[in-house]
Amino acid sequence: MNMDEVDLAGVGVGPFNLSIAALADEVPELRARLFERRERFAWHPGLMFEGSRMQTSFLKDLVTAVSPTNPHSFLNYLVSHGRFYSFLATEHAAIGRREFADYLGWVASRLESLSFADEVREVRSTRDGFELIHDRGRTRARCVVLGTGRVPSVPACARQHLGPRCFHAIDTLTRPLDLRGSKVAVVGGGQTGAELVLELLRGTWGEPARVTWASRRLNFEPLDESPFANHLFTPEFMAMFHGLEGARRESLLERHKLAGDGISLSTLRALHDRAYELGVSGSELRLDLLPARELIDVEARGSGGFELHLHNLLDETNEPVQADWVILCTGLREQLPGCVEPLLAELEFDAQRRPLVDRNFELRRPRRGNERLYIVNGGRSTHGIAESQLSLMAWRSAVILNDVLGRRRFDIERERGLIRWQAAPSWAARGEAC
Ligand SMILES: Cc1cc2nc3c(=O)[nH]c(=O)nc-3n(C[C@H](O)[C@H](O)[C@H](O)COP(=O)(O)OP(=O)(O)OC[C@H]3O[C@@H](n4cnc5c(N)ncnc54)[C@H](O)[C@@H]3O)c2cc1C
C-alpha cells in the first residue's frame, strides 16, 4: 500500500470540499488531496429533476466570492463552453441545477488533487496529524476537512417501513418507478417535496390516481428571498450568530427557517398552476393538499400499501391517509461520517450530542500541536442556516485555507455589510485572524 503525505486531506468531494480544492489550486505550496467514494463527481443526482432551478445566485460559485480571478469560476465555465452571451440572453433569475452540476463536474475534471472511487474508511490521530485509510492507500495529513454532506432524515415512525415503496426522496431518480394509477403520499413541505409533487402531477412516472401532499408547515410557504433576508447569508451574520449562546441560536434557526428552507416562488407558481389546470380539465387525478399535518404513524397494509396517520396541527384532529407509495421529503440531517469513529472520544459535543464547531470551522477538540480537523456542512447549530447552503461556501473555504496556511492568503475581510448586527465590530469586521 502506498503512503502519501499532504498538508490537507479532504474526506468527500461534494460542492463544499470541491470549493476548497478549487481555491487550494491557487496555492501551489499547499499539498492537498481530497477523496471521494463516487466514481466521478455528481451533485444530488437522485433529485436532479429536469428544469429544477438553483435557489442561490450563480455568482455564489466555488470561488468567486473570495477569488474572482480564479479559473474555476462559473463565468469561466460559461466562456469556456461558448455560452456567455446565450446565458445572458436567458435572463433567468436562477440558473438550472443541471447546468450548475455540469459546472461543478467541469471543475472537478480539471483538478489533480481529487481522487475518485476512493472512499475514506478510517481517520486516526497520529503524533503530528492524522492518518487516513482509504480504498487506494494510506495518507498522512496535518489537517483534515470532513465534507461528507448530510444524510437523509427519516421520521421514526417510517423507519421500519423503508423499502421499495416507502423511501426517502434523495435517490428518487435512481429508482425504477411506475406510479400509474397508484395512490402516492408525499411527506414534507420544503423545496424537495414541492418539486416531487410537481413531477407527480406532470406524470413523470405515469399518472397516479391520487397524490397526497402532507406538510407540517402551516401552509406551502415560499423561500424568503427579500433583500434583507439575504443579509443572513453573510460572514458578519455568521460571526454574530456563532458568538450567541446556544438557546438563542436555536430560536434564530427556527425563526430564519424560511430564508434557507422555503419553496422557490417559481416552483410554487408552477405547482399552483398545474393543480388549477387539473381542476379545469376535469382530470381523474385527485390531489389532496394537506398543510399543517404531522406524520405520527405509518402502518403497513396487507395489500402492500400503507396507512399514514396525520395529526392536524390546526384543529388537533387525526386523519388516516391510504397510500401505495410513500415518498419522504423530510430533509437531510448532519451526521459525522463513520470513518471518524476513532476520533470521537477527542471531540466535544453539546447537550444534544452535536459536535461543537469553532468559528474557523474546526471541530472542537484538544489540539496536540499544529494539526487541525475541520468540518463543512456540519455546524448548523453553531454557524446558522447559511452553513448548509452554497452562499458562504467560497468564503468558508478561504477561512479554512487561511487557517491551514497560518497566514491571510485570501482576503476575507474586505466586505462590509449594510446591516450592523452587533454593537461592537465582529471578529470578521475587525480583521482578526480567525
Ligand atoms: C436537491 C438539492 C438542491 C440544493 N440546491 C441548493 C441551492 O440551490 N442553493 C444552495 O445554497 N444550496 C442548495 N442545496 C444545499 C447544499 O448546497 C447541497 O446539499 C450541497 O450538495 C452540500 O454539499 P456537500 O459538499 O456538503 O455535500 P454533498 O453534496 O452531499 O457531498 C458529499 C460527498 O461526500 C462523499 N462521501 C461521503 N462519505 C465519504 C467517505 N467516507 N469517503 C469519501 N467520500 C465520501 C459523498 O459520496 C458525496 O459525494 C441543495 C441540496 C439539495 C439536496
The ligand as a MOL file (V3000), in Angstrom:
LIG
                    3D

  0  0  0     0  0            999 V3000
M  V30 BEGIN CTAB
M  V30 COUNTS 53 58 0 0 0
M  V30 BEGIN ATOM
M  V30 1 C -31.6060 18.7320 -4.3220 0
M  V30 2 C -30.8150 19.7740 -3.5930 0
M  V30 3 C -30.6900 21.0430 -4.1490 0
M  V30 4 C -29.9640 22.0280 -3.4840 0
M  V30 5 N -29.8920 23.2620 -4.0530 0
M  V30 6 C -29.2510 24.2360 -3.3900 0
M  V30 7 C -29.2090 25.5670 -3.9360 0
M  V30 8 O -29.7700 25.8450 -4.9990 0
M  V30 9 N -28.5270 26.5290 -3.2490 0
M  V30 10 C -27.9070 26.2490 -2.0570 0
M  V30 11 O -27.3110 27.1490 -1.4720 0
M  V30 12 N -27.9240 25.0120 -1.5230 0
M  V30 13 C -28.5930 24.0010 -2.1500 0
M  V30 14 N -28.6200 22.7570 -1.5910 0
M  V30 15 C -27.9390 22.5380 -0.3000 0
M  V30 16 C -26.4040 22.2400 -0.4480 0
M  V30 17 O -25.7910 23.2070 -1.2590 0
M  V30 18 C -26.1380 20.8650 -1.0230 0
M  V30 19 O -26.7120 19.8630 -0.2150 0
M  V30 20 C -24.6470 20.5400 -1.2260 0
M  V30 21 O -24.5650 19.3940 -2.0450 0
M  V30 22 C -23.8810 20.2810 0.0570 0
M  V30 23 O -22.5710 19.9630 -0.3160 0
M  V30 24 P -21.5960 18.9920 0.4960 0
M  V30 25 O -20.2950 19.0400 -0.2040 0
M  V30 26 O -21.6370 19.3200 1.9390 0
M  V30 27 O -22.2810 17.5320 0.4410 0
M  V30 28 P -22.6550 16.5190 -0.7020 0
M  V30 29 O -23.0430 17.1970 -1.9480 0
M  V30 30 O -23.6360 15.5660 -0.0830 0
M  V30 31 O -21.2930 15.7200 -0.9810 0
M  V30 32 C -20.6960 14.8800 -0.0410 0
M  V30 33 C -19.8140 13.8870 -0.7930 0
M  V30 34 O -19.0700 13.1090 0.1470 0
M  V30 35 C -18.9500 11.7800 -0.3530 0
M  V30 36 N -18.5840 10.9040 0.7670 0
M  V30 37 C -19.3280 10.6120 1.8640 0
M  V30 38 N -18.6190 9.8120 2.6970 0
M  V30 39 C -17.4110 9.6030 2.1350 0
M  V30 40 C -16.2470 8.8870 2.5250 0
M  V30 41 N -16.1790 8.2280 3.6880 0
M  V30 42 N -15.1630 8.8790 1.6890 0
M  V30 43 C -15.2110 9.5500 0.5080 0
M  V30 44 N -16.3090 10.2470 0.0830 0
M  V30 45 C -17.3830 10.2830 0.8950 0
M  V30 46 C -20.3070 11.5280 -0.9770 0
M  V30 47 O -20.2370 10.4760 -1.9380 0
M  V30 48 C -20.6230 12.8850 -1.6200 0
M  V30 49 O -20.2040 12.9590 -2.9570 0
M  V30 50 C -29.3290 21.7460 -2.2310 0
M  V30 51 C -29.4890 20.4740 -1.6660 0
M  V30 52 C -30.2250 19.5060 -2.3290 0
M  V30 53 C -30.4070 18.1580 -1.6740 0
M  V30 END ATOM
M  V30 BEGIN BOND
M  V30 1 1 1 2
M  V30 2 1 2 3
M  V30 3 2 2 52
M  V30 4 2 3 4
M  V30 5 1 4 5
M  V30 6 1 4 50
M  V30 7 2 5 6
M  V30 8 1 6 7
M  V30 9 1 6 13
M  V30 10 2 7 8
M  V30 11 1 7 9
M  V30 12 1 9 10
M  V30 13 2 10 11
M  V30 14 1 10 12
M  V30 15 2 12 13
M  V30 16 1 13 14
M  V30 17 1 14 15
M  V30 18 1 14 50
M  V30 19 1 15 16
M  V30 20 1 16 17
M  V30 21 1 16 18
M  V30 22 1 18 19
M  V30 23 1 18 20
M  V30 24 1 20 21
M  V30 25 1 20 22
M  V30 26 1 22 23
M  V30 27 1 23 24
M  V30 28 2 24 25
M  V30 29 1 24 26
M  V30 30 1 24 27
M  V30 31 1 27 28
M  V30 32 2 28 29
M  V30 33 1 28 30
M  V30 34 1 28 31
M  V30 35 1 31 32
M  V30 36 1 32 33
M  V30 37 1 33 34
M  V30 38 1 33 48
M  V30 39 1 34 35
M  V30 40 1 35 36
M  V30 41 1 35 46
M  V30 42 1 36 37
M  V30 43 1 36 45
M  V30 44 2 37 38
M  V30 45 1 38 39
M  V30 46 1 39 40
M  V30 47 2 39 45
M  V30 48 1 40 41
M  V30 49 2 40 42
M  V30 50 1 42 43
M  V30 51 2 43 44
M  V30 52 1 44 45
M  V30 53 1 46 47
M  V30 54 1 46 48
M  V30 55 1 48 49
M  V30 56 2 50 51
M  V30 57 1 51 52
M  V30 58 1 52 53
M  V30 END BOND
M  V30 END CTAB
M  END
